[in-house]
Amino acid sequence: MNRKDQIAEAISTIMPKIARHITLGMAQVFHLTPPQVFTILLIGSQPACRACDLSQALRVSAPTVTGIIDRLERAGYVKRVPSKTDRRVIHIELTQTGMKFDRQIRNHVKKQWRLLLDKLSDRDCEAYLDIMERLQNQIG
């Protein structure tokens, strides 16, 4: 096994642990399922998105996204808004309550990252950010 394979194997074990740590308890704190939390975050970062956009981003089926949206709509976090330019298109948007929730979730995640980053030097934090930004650019 070459070194990049070894690194990939290590990262494939480490990253899920970090993600679980960051999101640990988020569903319980916010009383939503993880897919509902991620849907709110996606809609918050892509205003006026369509259900098919969410389906692709979450990598779940259209009926699954419909169920998530239905539950979030009943809870008052999202609303369906007809497109002004195409009557066939329905956009999913956050309500005022949803926007507030989106900020709370993002603040929770930021706080969890801050607690982790506090254990690293400033130089390591900068290097980590640089690498993460480069990786994000690679995936679009």
Number of C-alpha atoms within 10 A of each C-alpha: 5 6 8 9 10 11 11 11 11 11 12 11 11 11 11 11 13 13 12 11 15 18 17 15 12 18 15 10 10 13 11 15 13 16 15 19 20 17 22 25 19 17 23 19 11 14 12 18 19 18 22 16 17 22 17 12 12 15 11 13 12 15 12 15 22 15 12 18 22 15 15 20 18 10 12 14 21 23 19 19 14 14 14 10 7 8 8 8 15 17 18 23 22 23 15 12 12 22 18 12 19 23 14 13 21 13 12 16 18 13 13 15 16 11 12 14 14 10 10 12 10 11 9 12 15 12 12 14 12 12 12 12 11 12 11 10 9 8 6 6
